[in-house]
């Protein structure tokens, strides 16, 4: 992976005549993307462009395809390789070829390496219920792997509001909050009414029939009267982590930490 610092050094070396134009071309050969047979194009440029690396979406891919993508990323010296929505049996197969693979079963994430970039600030992640944990852990592991400090607070839904109020200090101390909830999806509105930071709402498909597979909490979150809430799609813990991460990245950038 070519990060901004490495790119600047390379361009300076070319300008100073220490590296020839041909050598520079060879080093930048896979700078934008790399084709893996006829089924994938790896975006090696994404870390430099967006601050976060290419992430592998595992659903719909065979173990062999995921292995080939990971090997290509390893060959390119990618700091962090992550595969989301990775089933346990597929993770077992991949680990025979990628021995350094770490698997997080609740989050359904496989990872190799770690982000070298560390950010100041804290992302607090709350769930309404225990059944929301897979989506919440997807957000938590994604944020941690990308260099953020994460604090977890599970099972504090509005059905037992004292559980939430008892941890009010964790809400007021957070820099960004991710709230994961199914059923009617009321928890983000309550949290946003208490918090002094951005809230990322993640609806889940947990609920009875009238929740329509997460549509009811999605609409509740979109229609919240509390301000400062951004809403991602149903069960999209990864997307919630990315939105929260971009908020903190921007804060770090303005404060001079990156």
C-alpha positions as CSV (number, residue, x, y, z in Angstrom):
1,X,0.0,0.0,0.0
2,X,1.3,3.5,-1.0
3,X,0.3,6.0,1.7
4,X,0.6,9.8,1.3
5,X,4.0,9.9,3.0
6,X,5.4,7.2,0.8
7,X,4.0,8.8,-2.3
8,X,5.6,12.2,-1.4
9,X,8.9,10.5,-0.9
10,X,8.7,8.7,-4.2
11,X,7.8,11.9,-6.1
12,X,10.6,13.8,-4.4
13,X,13.1,11.0,-5.3
14,X,12.0,11.2,-8.9
15,X,12.3,15.0,-8.9
16,X,15.9,14.7,-7.4
17,X,16.9,12.1,-9.9
18,X,17.4,9.4,-7.3
19,X,14.7,7.3,-8.8
20,X,14.2,7.0,-12.6
21,X,10.9,7.7,-14.3
22,X,10.8,4.0,-15.2
23,X,11.4,2.8,-11.7
24,X,8.7,5.2,-10.5
25,X,6.2,3.8,-13.0
26,X,7.0,0.3,-11.8
27,X,6.3,1.3,-8.2
28,X,3.1,3.0,-9.2
29,X,2.0,0.1,-11.4
30,X,-0.8,-1.0,-9.1
31,X,-1.4,2.4,-7.5
32,X,-5.0,2.7,-8.7
33,X,-6.4,-0.8,-8.9
34,X,-5.3,-4.4,-9.5
35,X,-7.3,-6.9,-11.5
36,X,-7.6,-10.4,-9.9
37,X,-8.4,-12.8,-12.7
38,X,-11.9,-11.9,-14.1
39,X,-13.9,-11.4,-10.8
40,X,-12.3,-8.6,-8.8
41,X,-10.5,-5.2,-9.1
42,X,-8.7,-4.2,-5.9
43,X,-8.7,-0.5,-5.1
44,X,-5.2,0.0,-3.7
45,X,-5.7,3.8,-4.0
46,X,-8.7,3.9,-1.6
47,X,-6.6,4.3,1.6
48,X,-4.9,7.4,0.2
49,X,-8.1,8.8,-1.3
50,X,-10.5,8.2,1.6
51,X,-8.4,7.3,4.6
52,X,-9.8,3.8,4.8
53,X,-8.6,0.7,3.0
54,X,-10.5,-1.5,0.5
55,X,-12.7,-3.9,2.5
56,X,-13.8,-7.3,1.1
57,X,-17.5,-8.0,1.1
58,X,-17.6,-11.8,1.5
59,X,-21.2,-12.7,0.8
60,X,-21.5,-14.1,-2.7
61,X,-17.8,-14.8,-3.0
62,X,-16.3,-18.2,-2.9
63,X,-13.5,-19.0,-0.4
64,X,-11.1,-19.3,-3.3
65,X,-12.0,-15.8,-4.5
66,X,-11.5,-14.3,-1.1
67,X,-8.2,-16.1,-0.7
68,X,-6.9,-14.7,-4.0
69,X,-8.0,-11.2,-3.2
70,X,-6.3,-11.4,0.2
71,X,-3.1,-12.7,-1.3
72,X,-3.0,-9.9,-3.8
73,X,-3.5,-7.4,-1.0
74,X,-0.8,-9.0,1.1
75,X,1.6,-8.9,-1.9
76,X,0.9,-5.2,-2.1
77,X,1.8,-4.8,1.5
78,X,-1.6,-3.6,2.6
79,X,-1.6,-2.7,6.3
80,X,-5.1,-3.9,7.0
81,X,-7.2,-6.5,5.2
82,X,-10.8,-7.0,6.3
83,X,-13.5,-9.3,5.1
84,X,-17.0,-8.5,6.3
85,X,-20.0,-10.9,6.5
86,X,-17.7,-13.8,6.6
87,X,-19.3,-17.1,7.7
88,X,-17.4,-19.4,10.2
89,X,-16.9,-22.3,7.8
90,X,-15.6,-20.1,5.1
91,X,-13.2,-18.4,7.5
92,X,-11.9,-21.9,8.5
93,X,-11.2,-22.6,4.8
94,X,-9.5,-19.3,4.3
95,X,-7.3,-19.7,7.3
96,X,-5.7,-22.8,5.7
97,X,-4.2,-20.4,3.1
98,X,-4.0,-17.2,5.1
99,X,-2.6,-18.4,8.4
100,X,-2.6,-14.9,10.1
101,X,-6.3,-14.5,9.6
102,X,-8.1,-13.4,12.8
103,X,-11.8,-14.2,13.0
104,X,-14.4,-12.4,15.0
105,X,-17.5,-14.7,15.0
106,X,-20.1,-12.3,16.4
107,X,-19.1,-9.5,14.0
108,X,-18.6,-12.1,11.2
109,X,-15.3,-10.3,10.2
110,X,-12.0,-11.8,9.2
111,X,-8.9,-9.6,9.4
112,X,-5.2,-9.6,8.7
113,X,-2.9,-6.9,10.0
114,X,-4.0,-3.6,11.5
115,X,-4.2,0.1,10.6
116,X,-1.0,2.0,11.3
117,X,-3.1,5.2,11.7
118,X,-4.5,5.8,15.2
119,X,-7.1,8.5,15.8
120,X,-7.8,10.6,18.9
121,X,-11.4,10.6,20.2
122,X,-13.9,7.9,21.1
123,X,-16.7,6.1,19.3
124,X,-19.3,4.8,21.7
125,X,-21.6,2.1,20.4
126,X,-24.9,1.4,22.0
127,X,-27.5,-1.4,21.4
128,X,-31.1,-1.5,22.2
129,X,-31.0,-5.2,22.8
130,X,-28.8,-8.3,22.9
131,X,-30.2,-9.4,19.5
132,X,-28.7,-6.3,17.9
133,X,-25.1,-7.5,18.9
134,X,-24.0,-8.9,15.5
135,X,-24.6,-5.6,13.8
136,X,-23.1,-3.6,16.7
137,X,-20.0,-5.8,16.8
138,X,-19.6,-5.4,13.0
139,X,-19.5,-1.6,13.7
140,X,-17.2,-2.0,16.7
141,X,-14.6,-4.3,15.1
142,X,-14.6,-2.3,11.9
143,X,-13.9,0.9,13.9
144,X,-11.2,-0.7,16.1
145,X,-9.4,-2.2,13.1
146,X,-9.4,1.2,11.4
147,X,-7.6,2.8,14.3
148,X,-10.4,4.2,16.5
149,X,-11.0,3.8,20.2
150,X,-14.3,2.1,20.8
151,X,-16.5,1.9,23.9
152,X,-19.4,-0.6,24.0
153,X,-22.7,-0.3,25.9
154,X,-25.1,-3.2,25.2
155,X,-28.8,-3.8,26.0
156,X,-29.9,-0.3,27.0
157,X,-33.1,0.0,25.0
158,X,-36.1,2.2,25.8
159,X,-38.1,-0.7,27.2
160,X,-36.0,-0.3,30.3
161,X,-34.9,3.3,30.2
162,X,-33.2,3.3,33.6
163,X,-30.5,1.1,32.1
164,X,-29.6,3.9,29.7
165,X,-29.9,6.7,32.2
166,X,-27.6,4.9,34.5
167,X,-24.9,5.3,31.9
168,X,-25.5,8.9,30.9
169,X,-21.9,9.8,31.6
170,X,-20.8,7.5,28.8
171,X,-23.0,9.3,26.4
172,X,-21.8,12.8,27.4
173,X,-18.2,11.7,27.2
174,X,-18.4,10.3,23.7
175,X,-17.1,12.1,20.6
176,X,-19.3,10.1,18.2
177,X,-22.1,7.7,19.1
178,X,-23.4,4.8,17.0
179,X,-26.8,3.5,18.2
180,X,-28.0,0.1,16.9
181,X,-31.7,-0.7,17.4
182,X,-34.4,-2.8,15.9
183,X,-38.1,-3.1,16.9
184,X,-39.5,0.5,16.6
185,X,-36.0,2.0,16.6
186,X,-36.6,4.7,19.2
187,X,-33.3,4.6,21.0
188,X,-31.3,6.9,18.7
189,X,-33.8,9.7,19.3
190,X,-33.5,9.3,23.0
191,X,-29.7,9.2,22.9
192,X,-29.5,12.2,20.5
193,X,-31.6,14.2,23.0
194,X,-29.0,13.6,25.6
195,X,-25.7,13.8,23.6
196,X,-23.6,16.8,22.5
197,X,-22.0,14.9,19.6
198,X,-23.1,13.4,16.3
199,X,-25.2,10.2,16.5
200,X,-25.1,7.5,13.8
201,X,-28.3,5.4,13.8
202,X,-28.2,1.9,12.5
203,X,-31.6,0.1,12.2
204,X,-31.6,-3.7,12.5
205,X,-34.0,-6.3,11.1
206,X,-34.7,-7.5,14.6
207,X,-38.4,-7.3,15.5
208,X,-41.9,-8.7,15.1
209,X,-43.7,-8.9,11.8
210,X,-44.9,-5.3,11.7
211,X,-41.3,-4.1,11.9
212,X,-41.0,-5.3,8.3
213,X,-37.5,-6.6,8.5
214,X,-36.1,-3.3,9.8
215,X,-38.1,-0.9,7.7
216,X,-40.1,0.3,10.8
217,X,-36.9,1.3,12.8
218,X,-35.4,2.8,9.6
219,X,-38.4,5.1,9.2
220,X,-38.5,6.0,12.9
221,X,-34.8,7.0,12.8
222,X,-35.3,9.0,9.6
223,X,-38.3,10.8,11.1
224,X,-36.6,11.5,14.5
225,X,-37.3,15.0,15.9
226,X,-33.9,14.9,17.7
227,X,-31.2,16.7,15.8
228,X,-27.7,15.6,14.8
229,X,-28.6,12.1,13.7
230,X,-27.3,10.4,10.5
231,X,-29.0,7.2,9.5
232,X,-27.4,4.3,7.5
233,X,-29.2,1.3,6.0
234,X,-30.7,-1.7,7.7
235,X,-28.1,-4.0,9.5
236,X,-25.3,-1.9,8.1
237,X,-22.9,-1.9,11.1
238,X,-20.0,-1.5,8.7
239,X,-21.5,1.6,7.2
240,X,-22.2,3.1,10.6
241,X,-18.6,2.6,11.6
242,X,-17.4,4.3,8.4
243,X,-19.6,7.3,8.9
244,X,-18.5,7.7,12.5
245,X,-14.9,7.2,11.5
246,X,-15.1,9.9,8.8
247,X,-16.5,12.3,11.4
248,X,-13.6,11.7,13.7
249,X,-11.0,11.7,10.9
250,X,-12.2,15.2,9.9
251,X,-11.9,16.3,13.6
252,X,-8.4,14.9,13.8
253,X,-7.5,16.6,10.5
254,X,-8.6,20.0,11.7
255,X,-6.9,19.6,15.0
256,X,-3.6,18.7,13.2
257,X,-3.4,15.1,14.4
258,X,-3.3,13.7,10.8
